[in-house]
Amino acid sequence: MAAKVEANGGGGKSDVSAVSAKVPAVAHPLAEKPDEVASNISYHAQFSPHFSPFKFELEQAYYATAESVRDRLIRQWNETYLHFHKVDPKQTYYLSMEFLQGRALTNAIGNLNIHDTYTNALCKFGLELEEIAEQEKDAALGNGGLGRLASCFLDSMATLNLPSWGYGLRYRYGLFKQRITREGQEEVAEDWLEKFSPWEVVRHDILYPIRFFGHVEVNPNGSRKWVGGEVVQALAYDVPIPGYQTKNTISLRLWEAKASAEDFNLFLFNDGQHDAASGLHSRAQQICAVLYPGDTTEGGKLLRLKQQFFLCSASLQDIISRFKERRQGPWNWSEFPTKVAVQLNDTHPTLAIPELMRLLMDDEGLGWDEAWDVISKTIAYTNHTVLPEALEKWSQPVMWKLLPRHMEIIQEIDKRFTAMINTTRLDLESELSSMRILDDNPQKPVVQMANLCVVSSHAVNGVAQLHSDILKSELFANYVSIWPTKFQNKTNGITPRRWLQFCNPELSGIITKWLKTDKWVTNLDLLTGLRQFADNEDLQAEWLSAKMASKQRLARYVLQVTGESIDPDSLFDIQVKRIHEYKRQLLNILGVIYRYKKLKEMSPEERKKTTPRTVMIGGKAFATYTNAIRIVRLVNDVGAVVNSDPEVNSYLKVVFVPNYNVSVAEVLIPGSELSQHISTAGMEASGTSNMKFSLNGCLIIGTLDGANVEIREEISEENFFLFGATAEDVPRLRKERENGLFKPDPRFEEAKKFIRSGVFGSYDYNPLLESLEGNSGYGRGDYFLVGHDFPSYMDTQAKVDEVYRDRKKWLKMSILSTAGSGKFSSDRTIAQYAKEIWNIEECRVP
C-alpha cells in the first residue's frame, strides 16, 4: 500500500502545487467525469486547505476527496429540504443516544453510484480509492447494536425517500478506543475529532437554550415557569445521509453543548480565578464529551441525565421551530401530530415526553388536556431490552434537582394514570406499584422510564417476534390489557448496501450475475432466486472463491492488528458483539478451552483428522463491568497459550480482535464462515449482527433467541446449528438450579478445572468461574445457564466440524443462508414503521 503520493513520478513527498501541476485545480462541485472529479479534488487540496501547503499525502488526499464528494451531497441535501419545505409532508424525527455510522466515504460513493468515477479520478494522482478510504476514522457516536440499527434505519429512510431526520449528540471522545495489552483491555479516548470530520456542517444559526437546575415560579394566573439555574446552548452539526440511487439526502443532526462569551467571567479571570471564570464553559463541554459516562457517583448520574435532557430539549425545540416556520400564528396545535412523528429509540430519550408537555404548556400556553392529546398522538417508543438493569430507573431526588419542572409534570402523569386505574380497572390495583411511573419506595424512590414511555406513547414496539411476544406476555402484560392495540412488533433489519454490496464486492457481483439483476440491493426478497442454484457446481465454485478472497483479506487484517498469522484454509469462527454475560462469550471460550485440552491429549495422527479452526472474538467491555473485563482477559490469555503451542496451533488458533467497530465488522463479517449468536434464550431482544453474517453466507450456531428464531425460519432449520434451552425453559431451569437439582456435564467441569490449573497464567479467574457455580446468591448460580447449555453447545460444535468437512454440503447451506435473508432488510422494517406507526409517505425529490 502506498504511503505517500508521488507527483509526476518523482521520488519525494508531494506538495499541493505539484499535485496542481499534475491535475489542474478547478472547482467542479457537480462533476460527472473522472477528469473533472480529479480537478475538483485538486481544487479542494489547494483552496479548502486544512494542512500546510507542503504536504499532499494519503491523509490530505482523503480530506480533499471527502470534500469533493460532499459538494455533490450538499446540492442533493439542499434540494431535499427545499422539496420537504414546499410539500410540507408529515415528517419523522428519530431520537437516539447512539448512531454508529461507520465510514462515510465508501458509503456515500456507493449510494451516489460514483464508485468507478472516483476510482478513475484518484488513479490520476497515483492513488487507489481503498487506501484513501482507509484514512477515515469511524465516527465515535455509538457502541453497539442500538446505534448501528439507528444508522441502518437512516440509510433506509433516505433510500425509501421518506421525510425524516435523525437526532443525536456529537460525542467528542466516544465510548472509548479499546487497546489490548498483556493485562487485557485498556480504554483510551476516541480521536475521531482530533482533526475534524469533513462530513459535518455546523449550523451557526441553529442554536437553542437548554436549562438545568433552577426552580419553578407560579404566576398569579396559575401558569408555571421554569427559571434560574444554568443555561447552556445547543449548537447543530448536520451530517448528510444519502439514499441509494435517489436524490433524497436527509440529515443526522448532532447537538454540541457550548456556553456563550457572556458566560465567561472576565473579572474573575483577571483576578487569577481562571477555572471559576470559565466554569459554565467547562461544564458545557462535559455534556458531549463521552458516550455513557460512568454513573456510579451522583456527578456521573447528573451528567448522564443532562445528556439525555440536552438531546430531547434541543431536538424538540428544533421540531417545534420547523412546525411554526411553515405556518402563520396563532398555531393550531391539534395539527402538530399530523405533521410530526417522534420515535424514541429505547428509554434514553424518554424526557422528550415531559419536555414536550412543558414546551406546549409553559411556552405555548396549552392546557394539560390539549398538550397531552398532542403528546399521545406524536410520540412512539421502541423497547430494546427485557434485562431489568437496562430498563432505566432514575433517582427522584436527582431528577428534582436537575429538572424540577419535569418532575412536576411526571408526577401529574403518574397521578392521572393511577386515578384511571383506580376508577376503571380495579382488577389491576394489586399490580399498580409495578405499573406506576413513580416508584415511591422510601429507601430508593425512582422514576421508571419504560413505564413513562408506555403510558404516554401511541405505539410501543419490540424488535423481533420473540421479544415482542415476551413484552406482551410478561414485561408489559398489564398495559396490554388496557391498550391491546398499542403494542406491535417491528423485526429489526440491516441495510444491504453497507452490509453486502459495499463490504463484500466479490459476493455481490456473483449474486447479481446469477440473479441477472442488481435490483436485490433495494429489494432483498429477490435473493430467494438463489435457492434454485444452491446445488449448482459452478455457483458453488464461485461462492467458494468469493469467500476465500474475503478470508484472505481478513487474515491480512488480523496479522496487521494483532501480529498473529491465521490460516485461511481453517474454519473461521467469529463472535463479535458487546462483551456481556448474557451474550455468553464465556460459553464460547470455555468450549475453546475444552477443544484445546482434547487436542493436547491426541496423537499427531488423531489431530490430522480434526477440523482446523480459527476462533475470533471481539467487542468492548464497559470499564466498570468486572466480569466482562475478566472475559476479555481470559480470551487473550487462552490465545497467548494456544497460538504459541506448536503441537496444536495448526489445528486451533484463538484471536481477540481489538477495538471492534463498524469498519472492523466490514472486514470480519464477509470473511466469517461460522458465527456465534449464543445468548441465553429470551435475553437478546433481536440482535442484528446475526442478520449481517447470515446475509453474507455465514452459518450460525445459536440459541432460539431474538431474531435467531426468525432467521432459522427463513433460511430453513437444517441450515442453522441450533442448541440450548428455549425461553420457556429458562425460568424452570433457574428454579431447579436454586433447588440444587443441576448436574454439571463432566466436560464443563473439566474446562473449568483446566483454567484453575494455571495453564493460562497466574491471573485469578476464580471470581469469574464462581459466577457459574453454587445454586443461588449474588453473582452465583450461573444465572445465564452456561453450564446447562454447555453439553448441547459442544455436541453442536462437533456437528459443525463434521459438516465443514463436507464442502459441497457446507457451500449449499451457505448459499441458502444468503438466499433466505431477504426479510432482514432495514428497508422492510422502515416501510413498516412508516405505514403502521408514523403514518408518513414517500416524498421523492423530483
C-alpha positions in Angstrom: 0.0 0.0 0.0 1.4 3.4 -1.0 2.4 5.6 2.0 2.6 8.9 0.1 1.6 10.4 -3.2 4.2 10.6 -5.9 3.8 13.7 -8.1 4.9 13.3 -11.8 6.6 10.1 -10.8 9.0 12.0 -8.6 10.8 10.3 -5.7 9.9 12.6 -2.8 6.9 13.8 -0.9 4.3 15.5 -2.9 3.1 19.0 -2.2 -0.1 20.7 -3.2 1.5 22.8 -6.0 3.0 19.6 -7.5 -0.4 18.0 -7.5 -2.0 21.1 -9.1 0.6 20.9 -11.8 -0.3 17.3 -12.5 -4.1 17.7 -12.2 -5.4 21.3 -12.7 -7.2 22.7 -9.6 -10.6 23.7 -10.9 -13.8 23.7 -8.9 -16.3 21.2 -10.4 -18.7 20.6 -7.5 -21.1 18.7 -9.6 -18.5 16.8 -11.7 -19.6 13.7 -13.6 -16.4 12.7 -15.4 -13.2 11.4 -13.8 -11.1 14.3 -15.2 -13.5 16.9 -13.6 -13.7 15.0 -10.3 -9.8 14.8 -10.2 -9.7 18.6 -10.8 -12.3 19.1 -8.0 -10.2 17.1 -5.6 -7.1 19.1 -6.6 -9.1 22.3 -6.1 -10.1 21.3 -2.5 -6.5 20.3 -1.8 -5.4 23.9 -2.8 -8.4 26.1 -1.9 -10.0 24.3 1.1 -6.8 23.8 3.0 -6.6 22.2 6.4 -2.9 21.4 6.3 0.3 23.2 5.3 0.8 23.6 1.5 3.9 21.4 1.6 2.0 18.2 2.2 -0.2 16.1 0.0 -0.1 12.6 1.3 -2.8 10.0 1.9 -4.4 11.9 4.8 -4.6 15.2 2.8 -5.9 13.3 -0.2 -8.7 11.7 1.9 -9.9 15.1 3.1 -9.8 16.6 -0.4 -11.7 13.6 -1.8 -14.3 13.7 1.0 -14.9 17.4 0.4 -15.3 16.7 -3.3 -18.0 14.1 -2.6 -19.6 16.4 -0.1 -20.1 19.1 -2.8 -22.5 16.8 -4.5 -24.2 15.8 -1.3 -24.8 19.4 -0.3 -26.6 20.1 -3.5 -28.9 17.0 -3.0 -29.3 17.9 0.6 -30.4 21.4 -0.2 -32.8 20.2 -2.9 -34.3 17.6 -0.5 -35.1 20.1 2.3 -36.4 22.7 -0.2 -38.7 20.0 -1.5 -39.8 19.0 2.0 -40.4 22.7 2.9 -42.5 23.1 -0.3 -44.6 19.9 0.1 -44.9 20.1 3.9 -45.3 16.4 4.5 -45.6 14.7 7.9 -42.0 14.0 9.0 -40.4 11.5 11.3 -37.8 12.6 13.9 -35.7 9.6 15.2 -34.2 10.4 18.6 -31.3 8.1 19.7 -28.4 8.4 22.1 -26.3 6.4 19.6 -25.7 6.4 15.9 -22.9 4.0 14.8 -22.3 5.4 11.3 -19.1 3.8 10.2 -17.0 5.3 7.4 -18.9 7.8 5.3 -16.8 8.0 2.1 -17.3 4.5 0.7 -21.0 4.6 1.7 -21.6 7.9 0.0 -19.7 7.0 -3.2 -21.7 3.7 -3.3 -25.1 5.2 -2.7 -24.4 8.0 -5.2 -23.3 5.4 -7.8 -20.0 7.2 -8.4 -17.6 4.5 -7.3 -16.0 3.9 -10.7 -15.8 7.7 -11.4 -13.8 8.3 -8.1 -11.7 5.2 -8.7 -10.6 6.5 -12.1 -10.2 10.1 -10.8 -7.9 9.0 -8.0 -5.8 7.0 -10.4 -4.7 10.3 -11.9 -2.9 11.0 -8.6 -1.5 7.5 -8.5 -3.9 6.6 -5.7 -6.3 3.8 -5.0 -9.8 4.5 -3.6 -9.3 1.8 -1.0 -6.2 3.3 0.5 -7.9 6.7 0.7 -11.0 5.3 2.4 -8.7 3.6 5.0 -7.7 7.1 6.2 -11.2 7.8 7.6 -11.8 7.2 11.3 -15.1 5.8 12.3 -17.4 8.4 13.9 -17.5 7.5 17.6 -21.1 8.2 18.1 -22.3 4.8 19.4 -21.3 1.5 20.9 -23.3 -1.5 19.7 -26.5 -2.8 18.1 -28.7 0.1 19.2 -26.5 2.7 17.4 -25.9 0.6 14.4 -29.6 -0.1 14.0 -30.3 3.7 14.1 -27.7 4.2 11.3 -29.2 1.4 9.2 -32.6 3.0 9.7 -31.4 6.4 8.4 -29.9 4.7 5.3 -33.3 3.1 4.6 -35.3 6.3 5.4 -33.2 8.1 2.8 -33.4 5.3 0.2 -37.2 5.0 0.6 -37.5 8.8 0.1 -39.1 9.2 3.5 -39.2 12.7 5.0 -37.2 12.1 8.2 -34.4 13.3 10.5 -32.1 11.6 12.9 -31.2 13.5 16.2 -28.2 12.6 18.3 -25.3 14.0 20.3 -21.8 14.9 18.9 -19.6 12.9 21.3 -16.0 14.2 21.1 -14.4 11.1 22.7 -17.0 8.4 22.0 -17.3 5.5 24.4 -13.6 4.5 24.2 -11.0 3.1 21.9 -10.0 -0.4 23.1 -6.4 -1.4 23.3 -5.4 -5.0 24.3 -2.3 -5.4 26.5 -1.0 -8.4 28.5 -3.4 -7.3 31.2 -6.4 -7.4 28.9 -8.5 -4.4 27.9 -7.3 -0.8 28.2 -9.6 2.1 27.5 -8.4 5.3 25.8 -10.4 8.3 24.4 -11.5 8.1 20.7 -9.8 10.6 18.5 -12.2 10.8 15.5 -12.5 14.6 16.0 -8.8 15.2 16.8 -8.5 16.9 13.5 -12.1 17.3 12.1 -14.8 15.5 10.3 -15.3 16.6 6.6 -18.9 15.2 6.7 -20.4 17.5 9.2 -21.7 21.0 8.6 -22.0 23.3 11.6 -25.2 25.4 11.5 -24.3 28.5 13.4 -27.9 29.8 13.1 -29.4 26.7 14.8 -28.9 27.4 18.5 -31.2 26.6 21.4 -31.0 27.4 25.1 -31.0 24.3 27.4 -31.7 24.9 31.1 -30.6 22.8 34.1 -31.4 23.1 37.8 -33.3 26.2 38.8 -36.8 26.3 40.3 -40.5 26.7 39.2 -42.3 30.0 39.5 -46.0 30.1 39.8 -47.7 33.1 38.1 -50.8 34.8 39.5 -52.9 33.1 36.7 -51.7 29.7 37.9 -49.3 29.1 34.9 -45.9 27.9 35.8 -42.4 28.8 34.5 -39.0 27.1 35.0 -36.4 29.8 35.8 -32.9 30.2 37.2 -30.3 27.5 37.3 -27.7 27.4 34.5 -28.3 27.7 30.7 -26.1 26.2 28.0 -26.5 26.4 24.2 -27.2 23.5 21.9 -25.5 24.0 18.5 -26.4 21.9 15.5 -24.0 20.0 13.4 -25.6 18.3 10.3 -24.3 15.1 8.7 -25.8 14.3 5.2 -27.3 10.8 4.8 -27.7 10.0 1.1 -30.2 7.4 -0.1 -29.2 4.7 -2.6 -29.5 5.9 -6.2 -32.0 8.6 -5.3 -31.7 12.4 -5.0 -33.1 12.3 -1.5 -30.4 13.1 1.1 -31.6 13.5 4.7 -29.9 14.8 7.9 -28.4 13.3 11.0 -28.5 16.4 13.3 -26.0 16.2 16.1 -26.0 18.6 19.0 -23.0 20.1 20.7 -23.1 21.9 24.0 -21.5 25.2 24.5 -21.6 28.3 26.6 -21.6 31.9 25.2 -19.0 34.6 25.5 -21.3 36.3 28.1 -20.8 33.3 30.4 -17.1 33.9 30.6 -16.4 36.0 33.7 -13.6 38.3 32.7 -13.4 39.9 36.1 -12.7 36.5 37.8 -10.2 35.5 35.1 -8.2 38.7 35.5 -8.4 38.2 39.3 -6.5 34.9 38.7 -9.6 32.7 39.3 -9.2 31.0 35.9 -11.2 27.8 36.5 -14.1 29.7 38.2 -14.2 32.2 35.3 -14.9 29.5 32.7 -17.0 27.2 34.9 -20.0 27.0 32.6 -17.9 26.5 29.5 -16.2 23.6 31.2 -19.5 22.0 32.4 -21.0 22.5 28.9 -18.0 20.7 27.3 -18.6 17.7 29.6 -22.1 17.1 28.3 -21.0 15.8 24.9 -17.5 14.6 25.9 -18.2 10.9 26.3 -20.9 8.4 25.4 -22.3 6.7 28.6 -20.1 8.4 31.2 -19.7 6.3 34.4 -22.7 6.8 36.7 -21.6 5.2 40.0 -21.4 8.8 41.5 -24.1 11.4 41.8 -22.0 13.6 39.5 -22.0 10.8 36.9 -25.7 10.3 37.2 -26.3 14.1 36.8 -24.1 14.1 33.7 -25.9 11.2 32.1 -29.3 12.8 32.8 -28.0 16.1 31.4 -27.0 14.3 28.2 -30.5 12.8 27.8 -32.3 16.0 28.5 -30.0 18.0 26.3 -30.7 15.7 23.3 -34.5 15.8 24.0 -34.9 19.6 24.6 -32.7 20.7 21.7 -34.4 18.3 19.3 -38.0 19.2 20.4 -37.3 23.0 20.2 -36.0 22.4 16.7 -39.0 20.3 15.7 -41.4 23.0 17.1 -39.5 25.7 15.3 -39.8 23.8 12.0 -43.5 23.3 12.6 -44.0 27.0 13.2 -42.0 28.3 10.3 -44.4 26.7 7.9 -47.4 28.3 9.4 -48.7 31.7 10.5 -49.5 32.1 14.2 -51.7 31.6 16.2 -50.8 28.0 15.7 -53.3 25.1 15.6 -51.5 22.6 17.8 -54.0 19.8 17.1 -52.3 19.8 13.6 -48.9 19.0 15.2 -49.4 15.2 15.2 -50.4 15.3 11.5 -47.0 16.8 10.7 -44.7 15.3 13.3 -43.9 11.8 14.4 -41.3 11.4 17.2 -39.7 7.9 17.7 -37.8 7.2 20.9 -35.1 4.7 20.3 -35.1 2.9 23.7 -35.7 4.8 27.0 -32.7 7.2 26.8 -34.9 9.9 25.1 -37.8 9.4 27.5 -37.5 13.0 28.8 -38.9 14.1 25.4 -42.3 13.3 26.9 -42.3 15.8 29.9 -40.2 18.3 27.9 -42.8 18.4 25.0 -45.5 18.9 27.7 -43.5 21.7 29.2 -42.9 23.5 25.9 -46.5 23.2 24.9 -48.0 24.3 28.3 -45.4 26.8 29.6 -44.2 28.3 26.4 -47.2 27.9 24.0 -49.9 28.3 26.6 -51.8 25.0 26.0 -53.9 23.4 28.8 -53.0 20.0 30.1 -55.6 18.0 28.2 -54.7 19.7 24.9 -51.0 19.2 25.4 -51.5 15.6 26.4 -53.6 14.9 23.3 -50.7 16.2 21.2 -48.1 14.1 23.0 -50.0 10.9 22.9 -50.6 11.1 19.2 -47.0 12.2 18.4 -44.6 10.0 20.4 -43.9 6.3 19.9 -41.4 4.1 21.8 -39.2 1.2 20.7 -38.2 -1.1 23.5 -34.8 -2.9 23.1 -34.4 -4.9 26.2 -36.1 -7.1 28.8 -33.0 -7.0 31.1 -34.0 -5.3 34.4 -30.8 -3.4 34.7 -31.2 -1.9 31.2 -34.7 -0.6 31.9 -33.8 2.9 33.1 -34.9 4.0 36.5 -33.8 7.5 37.6 -33.4 8.6 41.2 -36.3 11.0 42.0 -34.0 13.3 44.2 -31.5 13.6 41.2 -34.4 14.4 38.9 -35.9 17.0 41.2 -32.5 18.7 41.5 -31.8 18.8 37.7 -35.3 19.1 36.2 -37.8 20.4 38.8 -40.5 21.4 36.3 -40.3 18.0 34.5 -40.7 16.2 37.8 -43.9 18.1 38.4 -45.2 17.0 35.0 -44.1 13.4 35.6 -45.9 13.5 39.0 -49.1 14.7 37.3 -48.9 12.0 34.6 -48.4 9.4 37.3 -51.3 10.8 39.3 -53.7 10.7 36.4 -52.7 7.2 35.3 -53.1 6.0 38.9 -56.6 7.6 39.1 -57.5 6.0 35.8 -56.6 2.5 37.1 -58.4 3.1 40.4 -61.6 4.1 38.6 -61.7 1.9 35.5 -59.5 -1.2 36.3 -60.0 -2.3 39.9 -58.7 -5.7 38.8 -55.2 -4.2 38.3 -55.0 -2.4 41.7 -52.7 -5.1 43.1 -50.4 -4.6 40.1 -50.4 -0.8 40.3 -47.0 -0.4 42.1 -45.2 -2.1 39.2 -47.2 -0.1 36.6 -46.8 3.3 38.0 -44.3 5.8 36.7 -43.1 6.8 40.2 -41.8 4.1 42.4 -42.0 5.8 45.8 -40.0 3.2 47.7 -38.8 5.4 50.6 -35.3 3.7 50.5 -34.8 4.4 46.8 -37.6 6.4 45.1 -37.2 6.3 41.3 -38.8 7.3 38.0 -39.5 4.2 35.9 -38.7 5.5 32.4 -40.1 2.5 30.4 -43.4 2.9 32.2 -43.5 6.6 31.4 -42.9 5.7 27.7 -45.6 3.0 27.6 -48.2 5.2 29.3 -47.5 8.3 27.1 -46.9 6.8 23.6 -49.4 5.9 21.0 -47.3 2.9 19.9 -44.9 0.6 21.6 -42.8 -1.9 19.6 -40.4 -4.7 20.2 -37.7 -5.6 17.7 -38.1 -9.3 17.0 -41.2 -11.5 17.2 -40.0 -13.4 20.2 -39.0 -10.2 22.0 -42.4 -8.5 21.2 -44.2 -11.6 22.5 -42.2 -11.5 25.8 -43.1 -7.8 26.1 -46.8 -8.5 25.7 -46.9 -11.7 27.8 -44.5 -10.7 30.6 -42.9 -7.2 30.9 -45.9 -5.1 29.8 -48.7 -7.6 30.1 -50.8 -5.4 32.4 -50.6 -2.5 30.0 -51.6 -4.7 27.1 -54.9 -5.5 28.9 -55.6 -1.7 29.0 -54.3 -0.8 25.5 -54.2 -4.0 23.4 -53.7 -2.2 20.1 -50.8 -0.1 21.3 -48.2 -2.9 21.1 -46.6 -4.0 17.9 -43.6 -6.0 16.5 -41.1 -4.5 14.1 -38.4 -7.1 13.5 -35.1 -5.3 13.1 -33.2 -5.1 9.8 -29.9 -4.1 8.3 -29.0 -2.1 5.2 -28.0 -4.4 2.3 -25.9 -1.6 0.8 -23.3 -1.3 3.5 -23.6 -4.9 4.8 -23.3 -6.8 1.5 -23.0 -4.7 -1.6 -20.2 -2.4 -0.4 -18.4 -4.6 2.1 -18.4 -7.8 0.1 -18.0 -6.8 -3.6 -17.0 -10.3 -4.8 -20.1 -12.0 -3.4 -22.3 -9.1 -4.6 -21.0 -9.5 -8.1 -21.8 -13.2 -8.0 -25.3 -12.6 -6.7 -26.0 -10.0 -9.4 -24.6 -12.4 -12.1 -26.8 -15.4 -11.1 -29.9 -13.4 -10.4 -29.3 -11.4 -13.7 -30.2 -8.2 -11.9 -28.8 -5.8 -9.2 -32.3 -4.9 -8.1 -31.8 -7.1 -5.0 -29.9 -4.2 -3.5 -33.2 -2.4 -2.8 -35.5 -5.5 -2.9 -33.7 -8.1 -0.8 -36.5 -10.6 -1.2 -35.1 -11.3 -4.7 -32.3 -13.3 -3.0 -34.7 -16.2 -2.9 -33.9 -16.6 -6.6 -30.5 -18.1 -5.5 -32.3 -21.2 -4.0 -32.7 -22.8 -7.4 -28.9 -22.7 -7.9 -27.9 -23.9 -4.4 -26.6 -27.3 -5.8 -25.1 -25.8 -8.9 -21.4 -26.7 -9.0 -20.4 -23.5 -10.9 -22.2 -21.3 -8.4 -20.6 -23.2 -5.5 -17.1 -22.8 -7.0 -17.6 -19.0 -7.5 -19.1 -18.8 -4.0 -16.1 -20.6 -2.5 -13.7 -18.3 -4.4 -15.5 -15.1 -3.1 -15.4 -16.5 0.4 -11.7 -17.2 0.1 -11.0 -13.7 -1.1 -12.8 -12.3 2.0 -11.0 -14.8 4.3 -7.6 -13.7 2.9 -8.5 -10.1 3.4 -9.5 -10.8 7.0 -6.2 -12.8 7.6 -4.2 -9.8 6.4 -6.2 -7.5 8.7 -5.7 -9.9 11.7 -1.9 -10.0 11.1 -1.8 -6.2 10.8 -3.6 -5.5 14.1 -2.6 -8.5 16.3 0.6 -9.8 14.7 -1.0 -13.3 14.6 -0.9 -15.3 11.4 -4.1 -17.3 10.7 -4.7 -19.9 8.1 -7.5 -19.0 5.5 -8.0 -22.8 4.9 -9.2 -23.3 8.6 -12.8 -22.7 9.6 -13.2 -19.0 10.5 -15.4 -19.0 13.6 -16.4 -15.5 14.8 -18.2 -13.9 17.7 -18.2 -10.1 17.8 -20.5 -8.1 19.9 -20.6 -6.1 23.3 -19.0 -8.3 26.0 -21.8 -9.2 28.3 -22.5 -12.3 30.4 -25.9 -12.8 28.7 -24.2 -12.8 25.3 -22.1 -15.7 26.7 -18.6 -15.1 25.3 -17.7 -17.2 28.3 -19.5 -20.2 26.9 -17.6 -19.8 23.7 -14.1 -19.6 25.3 -14.9 -22.5 27.7 -15.7 -24.5 24.6 -12.4 -23.5 23.0 -10.5 -24.4 26.2 -12.1 -27.9 26.2 -11.2 -28.3 22.5 -7.6 -27.2 23.2 -7.3 -29.8 26.1 -8.6 -32.6 23.9 -6.2 -31.6 21.0 -3.3 -31.7 23.5 -4.4 -35.3 24.5 -4.5 -36.5 20.9 -1.7 -38.2 19.0 -0.4 -36.3 15.9 -2.3 -38.7 13.6 -5.6 -38.1 15.5 -5.1 -34.3 15.3 -4.8 -34.5 11.5 -8.3 -35.9 11.4 -9.8 -32.8 13.2 -11.3 -29.7 11.5 -8.7 -26.9 11.9 -10.4 -23.8 13.3 -9.6 -20.1 13.9 -11.8 -18.7 16.7 -12.1 -14.9 16.7 -13.8 -12.9 19.5 -14.2 -9.2 19.6 -16.1 -6.5 21.4 -15.8 -3.8 24.1 -16.4 -4.4 27.8 -17.7 -1.5 29.9 -14.8 -0.4 32.1 -16.9 -0.9 35.3 -18.3 -4.3 34.3 -15.8 -6.5 36.1 -16.8 -9.9 34.8 -16.9 -8.6 31.2 -13.3 -7.3 31.7 -12.3 -10.7 33.0 -13.7 -12.5 30.0 -11.7 -10.2 27.6 -8.6 -11.1 29.6 -9.4 -14.8 29.6 -9.8 -14.9 25.8 -6.4 -13.2 25.4 -4.7 -15.4 27.9 -6.0 -18.5 26.2 -4.9 -17.1 22.8 -1.4 -16.5 24.1 -1.0 -20.1 25.1 -2.8 -21.9 22.2 -1.2 -19.8 19.4 2.3 -20.4 20.7 1.8 -24.2 21.2 3.5 -25.9 18.2 1.6 -29.2 18.7 -1.8 -27.5 18.4 -1.6 -24.2 16.6 -2.0 -25.8 13.1 -5.4 -27.0 14.3 -6.6 -24.2 16.6 -6.0 -20.5 16.9 -7.7 -18.0 19.2 -7.6 -14.3 18.4 -9.1 -11.4 20.2 -9.8 -8.7 17.6 -9.3 -5.3 19.2 -11.4 -2.2 19.1 -14.4 -3.7 17.3 -16.4 -1.1 15.3 -18.2 -0.8 12.0 -15.1 -0.7 9.8 -13.7 -3.8 11.6 -17.1 -5.6 11.1 -17.0 -4.8 7.4 -13.8 -7.0 7.2 -14.8 -9.7 9.7 -18.3 -10.4 8.5 -17.6 -11.2 4.8 -14.7 -13.5 5.9 -16.6 -15.4 8.5 -17.9 -19.0 7.9 -19.4 -19.7 11.3 -20.8 -17.0 13.6 -21.8 -17.5 17.2 -25.1 -15.9 18.5 -25.4 -17.9 21.7 -27.2 -15.6 24.2 -29.3 -17.2 26.9 -32.8 -17.7 25.3 -35.2 -14.8 26.0 -32.5 -12.2 26.8 -31.4 -10.8 23.4 -34.1 -8.5 22.1 -33.2 -9.1 18.5 -29.5 -8.9 17.5 -28.6 -7.5 14.1 -25.1 -8.9 13.6 -26.8 -12.3 13.2 -28.6 -10.9 10.1 -25.3 -9.4 8.7 -23.5 -12.7 9.0 -26.4 -14.7 7.5 -26.7 -12.3 4.6 -23.0 -12.9 3.8 -23.4 -16.6 3.6 -22.1 -17.3 7.1 -23.7 -20.2 9.0 -25.0 -19.5 12.5 -24.6 -21.6 15.7 -27.1 -20.2 18.1 -29.9 -20.4 20.6 -33.6 -19.8 19.9 -33.2 -16.1 21.0 -34.1 -12.8 19.4 -34.0 -12.7 15.7 -32.3 -16.1 15.5 -35.8 -17.6 15.7 -36.9 -15.8 12.5 -33.6 -16.3 10.7 -33.9 -20.0 11.3 -37.5 -19.9 10.0 -36.4 -18.0 6.8 -33.3 -20.0 5.9 -34.8 -23.3 7.0 -33.9 -25.1 10.2 -31.5 -27.6 8.6 -29.2 -24.7 7.7 -28.9 -23.4 11.3 -26.9 -25.0 14.1 -29.3 -24.9 17.0 -28.5 -25.7 20.6 -29.6 -24.8 24.1 -32.6 -24.2 26.3 -35.6 -22.3 25.0 -37.0 -19.1 26.5 -39.9 -21.1 28.0 -37.4 -23.5 29.7 -35.3 -20.8 31.3 -37.4 -19.9 34.4 -37.9 -23.6 35.3 -34.2 -24.3 34.9 -33.3 -21.4 37.2 -35.7 -22.7 39.8 -34.2 -26.2 39.5 -30.8 -24.7 40.0 -31.9 -22.9 43.1 -33.2 -26.2 44.4 -29.9 -27.9 43.9 -31.1 -30.1 41.1 -28.5 -29.1 38.4 -25.9 -31.8 37.5 -23.0 -30.4 35.5 -21.6 -32.1 32.4 -18.1 -33.6 33.1 -16.8 -31.7 30.1 -17.9 -28.4 31.7 -16.1 -29.3 34.9 -13.0 -30.4 33.0 -12.8 -27.0 31.2 -13.1 -25.0 34.5 -10.5 -27.3 36.2 -8.1 -26.7 33.3 -8.3 -22.9 33.8 -7.8 -23.3 37.5 -4.7 -25.5 36.9 -2.9 -22.3 35.9 -2.1 -23.4 32.3 -3.3 -20.0 31.0 -1.3 -17.9 33.5 -1.4 -16.7 37.1 -4.4 -14.4 36.8 -7.1 -15.3 39.4 -10.1 -16.4 37.4 -11.9 -17.8 40.4 -14.4 -14.9 40.8 -15.4 -15.4 37.1 -15.7 -19.2 37.4 -17.6 -18.9 40.7 -20.3 -17.0 38.8 -21.0 -20.4 37.2 -21.1 -22.2 40.5 -23.3 -22.5 43.6 -27.0 -22.6 43.4 -28.0 -19.1 44.3 -26.8 -15.8 45.7 -25.4 -12.5 44.2 -23.0 -13.3 41.3 -23.5 -17.0 41.8 -25.8 -19.8 40.5 -25.0 -19.5 36.7 -27.9 -17.1 36.0 -27.2 -17.2 32.3 -27.2 -21.1 32.1 -23.7 -21.5 30.7 -23.4 -24.9 32.5 -26.8 -26.1 31.4 -26.2 -25.3 27.7 -22.6 -26.4 27.6 -23.2 -30.1 26.6 -25.6 -29.3 23.8 -23.2 -26.5 22.6 -20.3 -28.9 22.5 -22.3 -31.6 20.7 -23.5 -29.0 18.1 -19.9 -27.7 17.6 -18.9 -31.3 16.8 -21.6 -31.4 14.2 -20.2 -28.1 12.7 -16.8 -29.8 12.4 -18.4 -32.7 10.6 -20.4 -30.7 8.1 -17.5 -28.4 7.4 -15.5 -31.4 6.1 -18.3 -31.9 3.5 -17.5 -28.9 1.3 -20.5 -29.3 -1.0 -23.0 -29.5 1.8 -21.4 -26.5 3.6 -21.5 -24.4 0.4 -25.1 -25.3 -0.2 -26.0 -24.3 3.3 -24.1 -21.0 2.9 -25.9 -20.2 -0.4 -29.3 -21.0 1.2 -28.4 -18.7 4.2 -27.9 -15.7 1.9 -31.0 -16.7 -0.1 -33.2 -16.7 3.0 -32.0 -13.4 4.4 -34.3 -11.1 2.3 -36.7 -10.4 5.2 -33.9 -8.8 7.2 -33.5 -5.7 5.2 -34.0 -2.4 7.1 -35.9 -1.2 4.1 -38.7 -3.7 5.1 -38.5 -2.6 8.7 -38.7 1.1 8.0 -41.5 0.7 5.5 -43.5 -1.0 8.3 -42.7 1.8 10.8 -43.7 4.4 8.2 -47.0 2.8 7.5 -48.0 1.3 10.8 -46.6 3.7 13.4 -45.5 7.0 11.8 -48.2 7.3 9.1 -45.7 9.1 6.7 -45.4 8.7 3.0 -42.7 8.9 0.3 -41.6 12.4 -0.6 -39.3 11.9 -3.5 -37.2 14.8 -4.8 -38.1 15.2 -8.5 
